[in-house]
Amino acid sequence: MDFGIVTAKVDEIGYITHAENLGYSHCWVTDSLMIRSSCWAVLALAAQQTRTMRLGTGVNVPGLRLAPAAANGIATINRLAPGRCFISLGTGHTAMRMLGQKPMRLGPFREYVQVVRALLDGKEVDYSLNGETHRIRFQMREHRFIDLDHRIPLYITGYGPKAQALAGELADGLVSGLPRGGAVPDLLANARRGAARAGRALPADFYTAAMVTLAMREPGEAASSERLIAECGAAVVSGLHYLVARHLETGEDPPDYARPVWTGYMDWLNQAPPELRHQRLHGSHFSFVDPEEARFITADLIKATCLTGTPEELVEQVQALERHGLSQIMLYPPLNRQYRVIEDFAGKVMARL
């Protein structure tokens, strides 16, 4: 099992290097323009300051840039950290909704992925823009502005079966979340269906990574203690943000674990004017526990959305996930607890595996 961190703050490269020293193998940099640092700036600095850690996006959002720009971005970072880079692409939950827009539909997303993969493979590809289609490829490669010689794995982020199948069809791996994306065997089954649709078997090295919210309890500690909420509350509420966004766009009902707080949370959200509701909804996204939202965090919500237990119990859960086929767990702690969370997990769980 590999372990990674998720981050996106340009002046905290020391956090990334600290994670590398603790044994974390991957750094995933998010791509949300309205609330985060530029992913390319963070990755460039991390490439200069790390030695072995694999670096990439978690995840690039197609609606924010043209496919050639995404391919160029990660190929440029690969010039700084050759052979250590990857790119992950998703339809865009937070980044697009922070612009008041919906994530990209799967049809255009498929085309975007295909262009990025072809360009990173050094191929010439038909590219359509503004109603015109032309052949494009990276040129002047002999001058080493970018690095395509060291292959860059491409992963697809998907929480639903169709996106997960697309990963099996087109990508080197699948990124999802636990439990929102489904159990690991279900993720892999969906990916295999996509691979079969493309006429290929799922590669033996197909990579599966899941972003996990960690709730490591001390012996006898309550399931919703003040300390636990401080460490996992930002991510727990961000999961609620996703459910609310889906509900507002599709009318989809919340899962059972969210029903007890649903009406109260929607009432709180609707205090904002409709044109600003998207800003209120994602205002604390994975960064801090908003005191106004903390009251909606319950023990049931933590249990349903987190990897929770004592260190001994977490070791058993991680081992089970690995047996089921998961390749990596990614941790995304809140800003004011990030060092403590990755240190505790490395010392109390990773060290026992």
N, C-alpha and C positions, 0 to 999 in steps of 0.2 A: 504494500500500500504506500502510495506517495501522499505527501501532505503539502498543501499550498496555502498561501494567504491571498486575500483580495484587498486592494488598496487603490488610492487615486489622489494622493496629496504630494505635490511637487517638492515641498520643503521637508519631507519626512523620509528621505531615502535611507536614513539611518535605521528606520524601522524595517525596511526591506533587507538590509545587510544583517541586521540582528536576527531576523527570521532565518536567513541563510545559515548563520552560525549556529542556530538552534537545530538545524536539520531539515528545515522546510525546503522542498525541492522546486517549487513553482511560485511565481508571483503573477497574479492576474490583475490587470489594471482596468478599471471600469471606464466607461465612455458616455458620460452624461454631462453635456456642455453647460447646462444651467446650474449645476450643483457641484461639479468636480473640476480638478485641474485637467489640463490637456493630457490625454493618455500618451501621446507621443513624447511630450516633454518628460513625463515621469519615467517612461521606458528608456529614453535616451540616458537619463541620469543613472537609472538603475543598471543599465548595461555597462556603464563606466565604473560602477562601484561594486559589482558582484563578480564572482569568479566561476561558479558552477550552476547557479540557479537558472532555471528556464524562465523566460520572460515572454509575456504576451498579453493579449487583450481579453477582458472578461466582462462584457463582450463588446466588440465593435458593432455599431448600430448603422445599418445601411442607409437609413433615412437622413443621416447627418452628413454623408459625403459620397462622392462617386466611387464606384468599384475600383477604378484604377488608383484613386487616392488612397484607399484602404490598403491595396496591394503594395503600393509604393511605401506607405508608412511602415509596415512591418518589415519590408525588405530593406529599408534604410536602417532600422534597428538591428536587423540581422547582420548588417555591415559592421556594427559596433560589437555585437555579441554573436559571432558566427556559429551556427549550429545550436544555439540555445533559445531560439525564438519559435513562437507559435502564434496563430491568430484564431480567435473564436468569434463567430458571427451569430447574431440573433436578430429577431425582427424588431426589437426595441421596445421594452416595457416602460421603464422609467424615463429614458432620454426623450422618447417621442411624446409621452404623455405630459412631460414637463413643458413641452411646447404647445400643449393643447391638441396634439395630433394622435392618431391611432398608430399602433405598430404596423409595419409593412405586411402586406398579405403574402401568403406562401408562394404564389405564382411569380411575382416579381422578385421575391427573396431567392427563389431557386436560380433565376437567371443571374442575380448578383453574385451568388456563391460560385456559380460556374465560371464567371468572368474572373473573379479573384483567383480561383484555383488555377485556371489556365495561365494567367499572367505570372503567378508565382512559379509555375512549372516552366517558364521561359517560352511559352507558346504564343503564337499569333492567334487572335480571337476576333470574331465579329462583335463589335460593340455599338450599341444603339444609344443615341442621345439626341434629344430635341427632334425626334422624328427621322433622323438620319442614321444609317448604319455604315460603319467603316471598319477596316481591319486595323488592329492596333497590336503593338507588342512593346516591351521594354527595349530601348535601343542604347547604344554606346555602353554596353555592359563591360567592355574591356577597360573602361575608365573607373570602374568599381564605385560608382555612386551608390549602388545597392548591392546586395548579395543574394543571388539566386542559386549559387553553387551548393550551398548547404540548405537542404530541403526544409521548408517551413510547414509543419503540420497544420492542417485546417480543421477546426472543430466547429460543430453547429450546436448552439444552445437551444434546447427545446423542452417545454414542459407538457406539451400535448402529444398525442400519438402520431399526428401527421408530421410535426416538426421532427420528432424522434426518428420516424421512418426516413425522413429526408437526410438525416445524419448518416443513417446506414447506407443510403443510396449514393451520397456524394462526398462524405467527409471521412477524415481519419479518426474521428471520435465524436462523442456526444457529451455535452455539458448539461446538467439539469440540477434539480434541487431535491432534497429530502425533507418531508415526504411529498411536497406539492407535485413533483414531477412523476411520482409513482415509485413503487418498489423497484429495486435494481433489476430483478429478473424481467419485470414488465418493460423497463427501459430497453433492455437488450432484445427482448422479443420484438418490440416495435422497430428497433434498428435492423434486425434480421429481415423483417418483412420488407423494409425499404431496400435492403441489399438484394433480396431475391427479385424485387421489382426491376432492379437494374441489371439483373442477370449475373450477379456475383455473390459469392459467399462472404459473410462478414469476416473481414481479416482477423487473423489470430491476435494481432497487436492493436485491434480497435480499442481506443482509449475512452474510458468513462470516468468523468469527474462530476462530483456533486458538491454544491455549496451547502454547507451544514451550519445550522445555528447551534452553538454549544451552550449547554446549561449544566456545568459540572458542579454537582452538589457536594457539600461537605457532610460528613456523617451526622444524621439527625436534623439536617437543615430542611426547612419548609420548601415545598416545590415552587413557591412564589415569594421567596424572601426578598428583602430590599436589595441584598447583594446580587442575587441572581437576576433580578429585573434590571439592575444597573449594567450587568454584563451581556444579557441577551435581549433585553427589552426593545432596543432599537431595531434589531432584525425581526423580532416577533411582530412588531407593529408594521414593519415594511411588508411582511407577508399579508397582513390585513389590508394594506394599501392595494396590493395586487388584487385581492378578492373584491374590494370595492370598485376598483377600476373596471374589472370584468363585469361586475353587476351593472355599472352605469352604462356600459357599451352594449351589453347583450341581454341584460335582465336576468342573468344567471344567479340562482339562489346561493347563499353562503353555505359552506359545509356545516355539519352539526356543531363542531367545536367552536365556531364563531357566532352561532345564533344567539347565545346569551348576551353578547355585547353589541350585537349588530344594530339594533334600533338606536341605542344610545350613541354609538359611534356615528351613524348616519346623521343623527340630529346635530351632533357637534360639527360634522363636516359641512352641513348645509347652513351653518351660521355664516359661512363665507358667501359672497355674491357668486352666482353661477359662473361668471367669467373669470373668477379667481379660484374656483374650487380646486382646480388641478394643482395650483401652487400650495394650497393648504394641505392637500392630500399627501404630497410627497415632500413636505417641508423638512422632515427629520430623517429622511431616507438613509437607513443604515449608519447614521453618524452619531446620533445622540437620542436619549429618551426625552421626548417632549413631555413636560409635567402635565400638560392638558391631556395627553394621550396615555400616560402611564396608568391612569385609573381603569383603562380598558384591558390591561394585561392581567389575565387570570392564570391560575395553575393549569386549568384545562387547555388554555391557549398555548402555554409553554410546552406542556406535555405533547400536544398534537403537532407542534411545529419544530421542536428541538430534538437534538440528540442529547438526552438528559440522563443523569445518574451519577453515582460516585465514580471515582477514577477506575476502580475495579470493574464496575458495570460497563463503563465506556470502553474499556479494553475489549470486553466480550462483544460489545455491539460492533466495534470497528472490525474485529476478526470475522464476525458474521457477514458484514458488508463486503469484505474482501473475498470471502468464500462465494458470495453471490455474484461476484464479477466486477465490483467497483474498483477502479484503478487509483482514484485520488479523492481525498476529502479536502475541501477548501474552507478556510475559516475567514469570517468577515466581522471582526469585533467592532464595537463603537470606538470612536477616536480616543476617549478618555480612559479606556480599559484595554486598548489593543496590545500593549506590551505585556500586561499581566496575563491576558487570556492566552496568548501564544506561548508564553513561558510556562504557565501552569500546564497547558496541554502537552507541551514537549516533555516536561519533566515528569508528569504524572501518568501520561498515557503513551505517548510515542516511545518513551524510554523502556516501556514494558513490552513492546511489540517486537 
